[in-house]
Amino acid sequence: MIIKSDGIFLRLSDKNDRGLAELIDNSDDLVNMSETTTYPENMPTEIIFRIEKDGAVIGKITFSRIRWYNRKSEISIIIKHNFRGKGFGTEALMSAMHYAFDRMNLHRLEAEVYDFNEASIKLVEKLGFKKEGLLREAKYMDGKYYGIIRYGILKDEFNR
């Protein structure tokens, strides 16, 4: 597929494109590119943990969009409905945050919460995340758009 504009073309490509590989290999051109293009192949951009209770899986925590050079990641949590409101999410998220800051040596964690999810808003704020912004009408669900609240916490804020 080709998209033509005034004198330039956008040509559909993939990660095996030799021309793009040459661009990435030229460090002068990397200044404004994503840092992930310079990672060794074994650097994960996502880490997933199962949350277990009495041998059963009750949820998961995901570190996604890990940016090792910037030492940051997004964190998300899912808990099965019948295990919510019992403190498991708080305990699991707190353990994962310790892991992120102490073992992964991250400097920053980010989280996104739907603006209608009051329980998740209370959870991240209770754990010290600060509201950093609102993505207006960024989630489409059940025929309606909802906002997404962006949160962040720094290592030194967590350790206080």
N, CA, C and O of each residue as an XYZ file, in Angstrom:
640
protein
N       0.843     -1.170      0.000
C       0.000      0.000      0.000
C       0.889      1.234      0.000
O       1.905      1.277      0.694
N       0.506      2.227     -0.774
C       1.240      3.482     -0.851
C       0.268      4.637     -0.657
O      -0.803      4.677     -1.264
N       0.659      5.569      0.196
C      -0.103      6.797      0.393
C       0.755      7.920     -0.164
O       1.890      8.121      0.268
N       0.202      8.652     -1.131
C       0.954      9.724     -1.783
C       0.480     11.073     -1.270
O      -0.715     11.313     -1.095
N       1.452     11.947     -1.034
C       1.178     13.316     -0.632
C       1.972     14.225     -1.566
O       2.480     13.762     -2.587
N       2.086     15.487     -1.238
C       2.832     16.445     -2.071
C       4.320     16.098     -2.105
O       5.098     16.654     -1.331
N       4.716     15.207     -2.974
C       6.134     14.915     -3.154
C       6.704     13.832     -2.267
O       7.874     13.484     -2.424
N       5.919     13.269     -1.323
C       6.419     12.156     -0.517
C       5.468     10.978     -0.645
O       4.313     11.131     -1.044
N       5.970      9.805     -0.301
C       5.164      8.588     -0.296
C       5.278      7.952      1.078
O       6.346      7.975      1.690
N       4.208      7.398      1.552
C       4.221      6.530      2.733
C       4.017      5.123      2.199
O       2.953      4.801      1.670
N       5.038      4.286      2.340
C       4.984      2.929      1.798
C       4.889      1.952      2.960
O       5.719      1.989      3.868
N       3.893      1.084      2.942
C       3.723      0.082      3.983
C       4.985     -0.751      4.097
O       5.545     -1.169      3.084
N       5.441     -0.997      5.321
C       6.691     -1.703      5.552
C       6.534     -2.662      6.719
O       5.423     -2.878      7.205
N       7.643     -3.238      7.170
C       7.647     -4.109      8.351
C       9.012     -4.029      9.022
O       9.891     -3.303      8.558
N       9.190     -4.765     10.099
C      10.425     -4.667     10.875
C      11.646     -5.219     10.152
O      12.768     -4.991     10.606
N      11.472     -5.936      9.045
C      12.591     -6.500      8.297
C      13.036     -5.611      7.130
O      13.859     -6.041      6.322
N      12.528     -4.419      7.024
C      12.851     -3.492      5.945
C      14.317     -3.050      6.069
O      14.695     -2.440      7.069
N      15.144     -3.357      5.053
C      16.574     -3.026      5.103
C      16.823     -1.526      5.160
O      17.720     -1.071      5.870
N      16.038     -0.762      4.422
C      16.200      0.694      4.441
C      15.955      1.269      5.825
O      16.668      2.175      6.257
N      14.948      0.746      6.527
C      14.681      1.211      7.889
C      15.772      0.745      8.842
O      16.137      1.467      9.769
N      16.296     -0.462      8.620
C      17.387     -0.964      9.463
C      18.603     -0.055      9.358
O      19.268      0.220     10.358
N      18.894      0.412      8.146
C      20.019      1.331      7.949
C      19.762      2.658      8.657
O      20.680      3.245      9.230
N      18.528      3.128      8.621
C      18.168      4.365      9.312
C      18.407      4.209     10.815
O      18.976      5.091     11.458
N      17.968      3.087     11.359
C      18.096      2.845     12.796
C      19.561      2.687     13.190
O      19.953      3.094     14.284
N      20.376      2.103     12.312
C      21.801      1.905     12.607
C      22.592      3.211     12.605
O      23.701      3.252     13.138
N      22.054      4.268     12.024
C      22.735      5.554     11.974
C      22.363      6.342     13.226
O      21.273      6.910     13.299
N      23.259      6.380     14.212
C      22.939      6.979     15.512
C      22.564      8.451     15.414
O      21.830      8.947     16.268
N      23.047      9.169     14.394
C      22.689     10.584     14.247
C      21.198     10.765     14.000
O      20.626     11.793     14.362
N      20.562      9.760     13.380
C      19.138      9.849     13.084
C      18.267      9.364     14.240
O      17.044      9.492     14.179
N      18.866      8.817     15.282
C      18.097      8.241     16.386
C      17.647      9.255     17.424
O      16.850      8.914     18.298
N      18.119     10.460     17.361
C      17.848     11.445     18.400
C      16.359     11.556     18.721
O      15.990     11.638     19.893
N      15.515     11.561     17.723
C      14.082     11.732     17.949
C      13.277     10.459     17.749
O      12.051     10.515     17.659
N      13.940      9.317     17.679
C      13.223      8.055     17.477
C      12.962      7.381     18.811
O      13.563      7.732     19.826
N      12.078      6.430     18.799
C      11.761      5.669     20.000
C      12.988      4.916     20.483
O      13.722      4.324     19.691
N      13.200      4.946     21.779
C      14.357      4.250     22.339
C      14.277      2.740     22.137
O      15.304      2.061     22.148
N      13.072      2.207     21.954
C      12.941      0.752     21.824
C      13.639      0.231     20.579
O      13.967     -0.954     20.516
N      13.876      1.078     19.594
C      14.568      0.617     18.390
C      16.028      0.305     18.671
O      16.673     -0.375     17.873
N      16.560      0.783     19.776
C      17.962      0.549     20.097
C      18.166     -0.541     21.145
O      19.306     -0.843     21.496
N      17.091     -1.138     21.651
C      17.214     -2.185     22.672
C      17.780     -3.468     22.081
O      17.495     -3.809     20.933
N      18.582     -4.179     22.870
C      18.910     -5.547     22.457
C      17.619     -6.365     22.388
O      16.651     -6.048     23.079
N      17.596     -7.392     21.578
C      16.357     -8.141     21.345
C      15.771     -8.797     22.590
O      14.563     -9.031     22.641
N      16.589     -9.099     23.595
C      16.066     -9.787     24.767
C      15.486     -8.864     25.835
O      15.139     -9.326     26.922
N      15.375     -7.584     25.549
C      14.797     -6.649     26.515
C      13.278     -6.665     26.386
O      12.745     -6.232     25.364
N      12.574     -7.155     27.401
C      11.115     -7.224     27.283
C      10.470     -5.852     27.373
O      10.933     -4.984     28.114
N       9.413     -5.664     26.622
C       8.624     -4.434     26.738
C       7.341     -4.698     27.519
O       6.527     -3.797     27.721
N       7.170     -5.948     27.958
C       5.988     -6.311     28.750
C       6.362     -7.454     29.684
O       7.055     -8.393     29.293
N       5.890     -7.359     30.928
C       6.057     -8.416     31.923
C       4.697     -8.624     32.576
O       4.045     -7.664     32.984
N       4.272     -9.879     32.672
C       2.940    -10.201     33.206
C       3.089    -11.125     34.419
O       3.839    -12.100     34.383
N       2.362    -10.801     35.492
C       2.296    -11.633     36.686
C       0.874    -12.138     36.892
O      -0.084    -11.381     36.735
N       0.733    -13.400     37.239
C      -0.549    -13.950     37.674
C      -0.742    -13.570     39.142
O       0.221    -13.540     39.908
N      -1.969    -13.284     39.528
C      -2.306    -13.080     40.934
C      -3.048    -14.338     41.361
O      -4.089    -14.677     40.798
N      -2.505    -15.029     42.359
C      -3.095    -16.290     42.802
C      -3.524    -16.193     44.259
O      -2.900    -15.508     45.069
N      -4.596    -16.892     44.564
C      -5.106    -16.997     45.935
C      -5.542    -18.442     46.130
O      -6.409    -18.929     45.405
N      -4.958    -19.126     47.090
C      -5.286    -20.529     47.382
C      -5.180    -21.399     46.134
O      -6.013    -22.278     45.910
N      -4.151    -21.152     45.322
C      -3.900    -21.965     44.139
C      -4.711    -21.610     42.902
O      -4.517    -22.205     41.843
N      -5.610    -20.654     43.024
C      -6.444    -20.262     41.883
C      -6.002    -18.898     41.355
O      -5.585    -18.033     42.125
N      -6.095    -18.714     40.057
C      -5.784    -17.424     39.451
C      -6.966    -16.491     39.682
O      -8.096    -16.788     39.293
N      -6.685    -15.353     40.325
C      -7.757    -14.387     40.595
C      -7.557    -13.083     39.837
O      -8.401    -12.189     39.895
N      -6.435    -12.975     39.125
C      -6.193    -11.753     38.372
C      -4.813    -11.730     37.772
O      -4.093    -12.728     37.780
N      -4.452    -10.562     37.246
C      -3.111    -10.386     36.694
C      -2.679     -8.938     36.809
O      -3.494     -8.016     36.853
N      -1.368     -8.774     36.856
C      -0.755     -7.448     36.810
C       0.178     -7.442     35.614
O       0.938     -8.386     35.398
N       0.110     -6.372     34.842
C       0.937     -6.258     33.655
C       1.763     -4.980     33.704
O       1.240     -3.891     33.941
N       3.065     -5.136     33.476
C       3.929     -4.000     33.189
C       4.014     -3.947     31.668
O       4.516     -4.884     31.047
N       3.540     -2.885     31.070
C       3.550     -2.778     29.612
C       4.242     -1.487     29.197
O       4.460     -0.582     30.002
N       4.578     -1.437     27.919
C       5.294     -0.266     27.382
C       6.515      0.079     28.237
O       6.784      1.250     28.507
N       7.246     -0.947     28.655
C       8.442     -0.733     29.470
C       9.473      0.002     28.620
O       9.785     -0.404     27.500
N       9.984      1.074     29.168
C      11.022      1.863     28.521
C      12.239      1.837     29.440
O      12.334      2.612     30.391
N      13.168      0.931     29.137
C      14.299      0.676     30.028
C      15.225      1.881     30.160
O      15.684      2.173     31.264
N      15.511      2.582     29.080
C      16.411      3.732     29.164
C      15.784      4.857     29.992
O      16.482      5.543     30.739
N      14.493      5.041     29.862
C      13.799      6.063     30.650
C      13.384      5.543     32.019
O      12.941      6.307     32.876
N      13.533      4.226     32.216
C      13.207      3.559     33.482
C      11.759      3.831     33.899
O      11.485      4.292     35.007
N      10.837      3.528     32.969
C       9.420      3.712     33.265
C       8.601      2.599     32.625
O       9.065      1.903     31.721
N       7.379      2.447     33.111
C       6.462      1.440     32.586
C       5.039      1.842     32.940
O       4.796      2.589     33.888
N       4.105      1.322     32.147
C       2.702      1.392     32.538
C       2.406      0.153     33.358
O       2.984     -0.907     33.117
N       1.522      0.275     34.312
C       1.113     -0.856     35.132
C      -0.403     -0.943     35.097
O      -1.099      0.070     35.162
N      -0.907     -2.169     34.995
C      -2.358     -2.366     35.019
C      -2.673     -3.615     35.826
O      -1.837     -4.507     35.977
N      -3.887     -3.659     36.336
C      -4.315     -4.773     37.163
C      -5.729     -5.176     36.774
O      -6.577     -4.335     36.473
N      -5.959     -6.476     36.789
C      -7.300     -7.029     36.587
C      -7.532     -8.027     37.716
O      -6.702     -8.904     37.958
N      -8.655     -7.892     38.402
C      -9.043     -8.815     39.474
C     -10.415     -9.383     39.129
O     -11.314     -8.645     38.726
N     -10.575    -10.708     39.289
C     -11.894    -11.320     39.061
C     -12.934    -10.642     39.950
O     -12.657    -10.261     41.087
N     -14.116    -10.507     39.408
C     -15.190     -9.758     40.060
C     -15.432    -10.202     41.509
O     -15.553     -9.358     42.398
N     -15.503    -11.497     41.752
C     -15.843    -11.965     43.105
C     -14.689    -11.831     44.110
O     -14.856    -12.171     45.282
N     -13.524    -11.342     43.670
C     -12.406    -11.104     44.574
C     -12.153     -9.617     44.796
O     -11.230     -9.250     45.523
N     -12.949     -8.770     44.188
C     -12.781     -7.326     44.329
C     -13.308     -6.851     45.679
O     -14.194     -7.470     46.269
N     -12.750     -5.747     46.155
C     -13.219     -5.138     47.397
C     -12.754     -5.866     48.644
O     -13.272     -5.608     49.731
N     -11.783     -6.777     48.515
C     -11.296     -7.556     49.651
C      -9.831     -7.274     49.962
O      -9.233     -7.942     50.806
N      -9.255     -6.289     49.283
C      -7.871     -5.907     49.549
C      -6.836     -6.627     48.707
O      -5.648     -6.318     48.799
N      -7.259     -7.582     47.885
C      -6.297     -8.321     47.062
C      -5.635     -7.427     46.014
O      -4.442     -7.559     45.743
N      -6.409     -6.523     45.433
C      -5.858     -5.613     44.440
C      -4.820     -4.690     45.052
O      -3.761     -4.466     44.466
N      -5.118     -4.155     46.224
C      -4.170     -3.282     46.920
C      -2.881     -4.035     47.231
O      -1.785     -3.536     46.973
N      -3.016     -5.230     47.783
C      -1.849     -6.042     48.146
C      -1.016     -6.404     46.915
O       0.210     -6.295     46.932
N      -1.682     -6.829     45.865
C      -0.980     -7.230     44.642
C      -0.298     -6.040     43.983
O       0.856     -6.140     43.566
N      -0.997     -4.924     43.887
C      -0.423     -3.738     43.249
C       0.749     -3.198     44.064
O       1.756     -2.779     43.493
N       0.632     -3.203     45.370
C       1.724     -2.750     46.235
C       2.956     -3.653     46.047
O       4.078     -3.157     45.947
N       2.747     -4.960     45.999
C       3.866     -5.892     45.775
C       4.509     -5.651     44.417
O       5.735     -5.656     44.301
N       3.691     -5.440     43.388
C       4.208     -5.197     42.044
C       4.971     -3.879     41.977
O       5.980     -3.777     41.279
N       4.497     -2.883     42.692
C       5.187     -1.595     42.711
C       6.550     -1.727     43.398
O       7.530     -1.140     42.939
N       6.622     -2.486     44.484
C       7.915     -2.753     45.129
C       8.847     -3.441     44.139
O      10.021     -3.082     44.036
N       8.338     -4.414     43.420
C       9.138     -5.126     42.430
C       9.649     -4.156     41.354
O      10.822     -4.192     40.981
N       8.764     -3.303     40.871
C       9.124     -2.357     39.807
C      10.225     -1.400     40.260
O      11.193     -1.175     39.533
N      10.083     -0.849     41.433
C      11.045      0.154     41.894
C      12.312     -0.474     42.486
O      13.402      0.071     42.317
N      12.183     -1.603     43.173
C      13.337     -2.194     43.842
C      14.106     -3.186     42.970
O      15.337     -3.201     43.004
N      13.412     -4.008     42.194
C      14.077     -5.048     41.398
C      14.304     -4.621     39.949
O      15.366     -4.891     39.387
N      13.325     -3.962     39.342
C      13.471     -3.518     37.955
C      14.202     -2.171     37.878
O      14.612     -1.736     36.802
N      14.356     -1.526     39.030
C      15.016     -0.228     39.139
C      14.343      0.839     38.273
O      15.012      1.670     37.659
N      13.010      0.799     38.236
C      12.283      1.821     37.485
C      12.257      3.124     38.274
O      12.357      3.129     39.501
N      12.124      4.200     37.563
C      12.027      5.532     38.154
C      10.576      6.007     38.219
O      10.220      6.840     39.052
N       9.738      5.459     37.320
C       8.376      5.976     37.173
C       7.432      4.860     36.747
O       7.784      4.011     35.929
N       6.229      4.873     37.310
C       5.135      4.011     36.872
C       3.976      4.891     36.438
O       3.725      5.945     37.023
N       3.274      4.443     35.404
C       2.110      5.158     34.907
C       0.920      4.206     34.899
O       1.077      2.995     34.746
N      -0.262      4.768     35.064
C      -1.489      3.970     35.028
C      -2.588      4.761     34.337
O      -2.637      5.988     34.415
N      -3.463      4.037     33.665
C      -4.644      4.640     33.049
C      -5.879      4.039     33.693
O      -5.968      2.826     33.882
N      -6.832      4.902     34.029
C      -8.070      4.461     34.675
C      -9.245      5.112     33.953
O      -9.224      6.315     33.692
N     -10.262      4.330     33.630
C     -11.456      4.905     33.012
C     -12.111      5.862     34.003
O     -12.178      5.575     35.199
N     -12.588      6.987     33.510
C     -13.120      8.027     34.399
C     -14.361      7.597     35.173
O     -14.735      8.261     36.140
N     -15.002      6.517     34.778
C     -16.188      6.030     35.494
C     -15.834      4.957     36.528
O     -16.711      4.532     37.281
N     -14.592      4.513     36.587
C     -14.191      3.411     37.463
C     -13.709      3.957     38.809
O     -12.510      4.096     39.047
N     -14.671      4.262     39.680
C     -14.364      4.890     40.961
C     -13.491      4.024     41.852
O     -12.628      4.544     42.560
N     -13.696      2.719     41.832
C     -12.890      1.828     42.672
C     -11.416      1.871     42.264
O     -10.537      1.914     43.125
N     -11.142      1.861     40.966
C      -9.756      1.914     40.499
C      -9.125      3.279     40.766
O      -7.938      3.370     41.081
N      -9.920      4.331     40.639
C      -9.422      5.678     40.955
C      -8.999      5.733     42.417
O      -7.920      6.237     42.731
N      -9.839      5.220     43.314
C      -9.513      5.207     44.744
C      -8.266      4.364     45.009
O      -7.428      4.735     45.830
N      -8.145      3.243     44.323
C      -7.005      2.350     44.525
C      -5.690      3.028     44.160
O      -4.766      3.059     44.972
N      -5.594      3.569     42.954
C      -4.315      4.159     42.544
C      -3.985      5.407     43.364
O      -2.820      5.650     43.679
N      -4.992      6.191     43.709
C      -4.735      7.376     44.527
C      -4.310      6.987     45.942
O      -3.459      7.646     46.540
N      -4.901      5.921     46.475
C      -4.520      5.430     47.804
C      -3.053      4.986     47.818
O      -2.366      5.129     48.829
N      -2.584      4.450     46.695
C      -1.205      3.969     46.606
C      -0.217      5.066     46.218
O       0.971      4.792     46.048
N      -0.690      6.299     46.078
C       0.207      7.427     45.876
C       0.336      7.944     44.460
O       1.092      8.885     44.219
N      -0.390      7.351     43.508
C      -0.348      7.860     42.139
C      -0.966      9.248     42.097
O      -1.942      9.528     42.792
N      -0.389     10.112     41.275
C      -0.881     11.477     41.100
C      -1.570     11.595     39.746
O      -1.088     11.075     38.739
N      -2.697     12.282     39.742
C      -3.411     12.525     38.490
C      -2.587     13.480     37.635
O      -2.196     14.555     38.089
N      -2.326     13.073     36.381
C      -1.499     13.884     35.502
C      -2.251     14.403     34.290
O      -1.759     15.287     33.589
N      -3.422     13.873     34.035
C      -4.156     14.375     32.884
C      -5.356     13.511     32.545
O      -5.571     12.446     33.124
N      -6.128     14.003     31.589
C      -7.326     13.312     31.121
C      -7.262     13.177     29.607
O      -7.076     14.161     28.892
N      -7.417     11.953     29.130
C      -7.548     11.707     27.697
C      -9.047     11.722     27.405
O      -9.766     10.783     27.747
N      -9.499     12.775     26.785
C     -10.929     12.974     26.572
C     -11.471     11.992     25.544
O     -10.885     11.809     24.477
N     -12.595     11.361     25.874
C     -13.309     10.449     24.982
C     -12.362      9.474     24.278
O     -12.432      9.295     23.062
N     -11.481      8.850     25.057
C     -10.460      7.956     24.503
C     -10.857      6.480     24.541
O     -10.161      5.645     23.964
N     -11.951      6.148     25.203
C     -12.411      4.761     25.298
C     -13.845      4.684     24.778
O     -14.743      5.357     25.283
N     -14.038      3.849     23.760
C     -15.382      3.637     23.209
C     -15.897      2.304     23.721
O     -15.258      1.268     23.538
N     -17.062      2.339     24.367
C     -17.632      1.133     24.948
C     -19.146      1.282     25.032
O     -19.659      2.312     25.468
N     -19.841      0.256     24.614
C     -21.307      0.229     24.706
C     -21.953      1.460     24.068
O     -22.909      2.016     24.607
N     -21.423      1.879     22.919
C     -22.017      2.974     22.174
C     -21.734      4.360     22.708
O     -22.371      5.330     22.297
N     -20.768      4.464     23.638
C     -20.478      5.758     24.241
C     -18.966      5.911     24.427
O     -18.252      4.924     24.606
N     -18.487      7.157     24.383
C     -17.082      7.456     24.642
C     -16.891      7.858     26.103
O     -17.727      8.543     26.692
N     -15.765      7.413     26.674
C     -15.420      7.734     28.056
C     -14.009      8.298     28.102
O     -13.197      8.057     27.209
N     -13.734      9.047     29.152
C     -12.399      9.578     29.354
C     -11.504      8.573     30.059
O     -11.976      7.671     30.752
N     -10.212      8.746     29.870
C      -9.214      7.941     30.570
C      -8.348      8.898     31.370
O      -7.781      9.841     30.818
N      -8.244      8.657     32.670
C      -7.413      9.480     33.543
C      -6.016      8.869     33.577
O      -5.855      7.674     33.824
N      -5.010      9.705     33.326
C      -3.604      9.260     33.371
C      -3.029      9.587     34.745
O      -3.151     10.708     35.239
N      -2.406      8.589     35.344
C      -1.763      8.739     36.646
C      -0.288      8.392     36.529
O       0.117      7.655     35.630
N       0.514      8.932     37.448
C       1.923      8.591     37.526
C       2.403      8.634     38.955
O       1.862      9.352     39.795
N       3.436      7.847     39.215
C       4.095      7.873     40.526
C       5.586      7.686     40.287
O       5.998      6.868     39.464
N       6.390      8.456     41.019
C       7.835      8.364     40.929
C       8.357      7.509     42.078
O       7.708      7.382     43.116
N       9.533      6.927     41.881
C      10.119      6.037     42.873
C      10.226      6.721     44.235
O       9.865      6.126     45.251
N      10.714      7.957     44.273
C      10.882      8.623     45.557
C       9.546      8.946     46.234
O       9.483      9.027     47.461
N       8.482      9.132     45.453
C       7.140      9.331     46.034
C       6.645      8.033     46.650
O       6.012      8.053     47.706
N       6.920      6.919     46.014
C       6.490      5.622     46.520
C       7.235      5.262     47.797
O       6.655      4.675     48.710
N       8.503      5.606     47.868
C       9.324      5.239     49.031
C       9.078      6.106     50.257
O       9.581      5.798     51.337
N       8.316      7.183     50.110
C       8.046      8.062     51.260
C       7.119      7.421     52.247
O       6.791      8.025     53.268
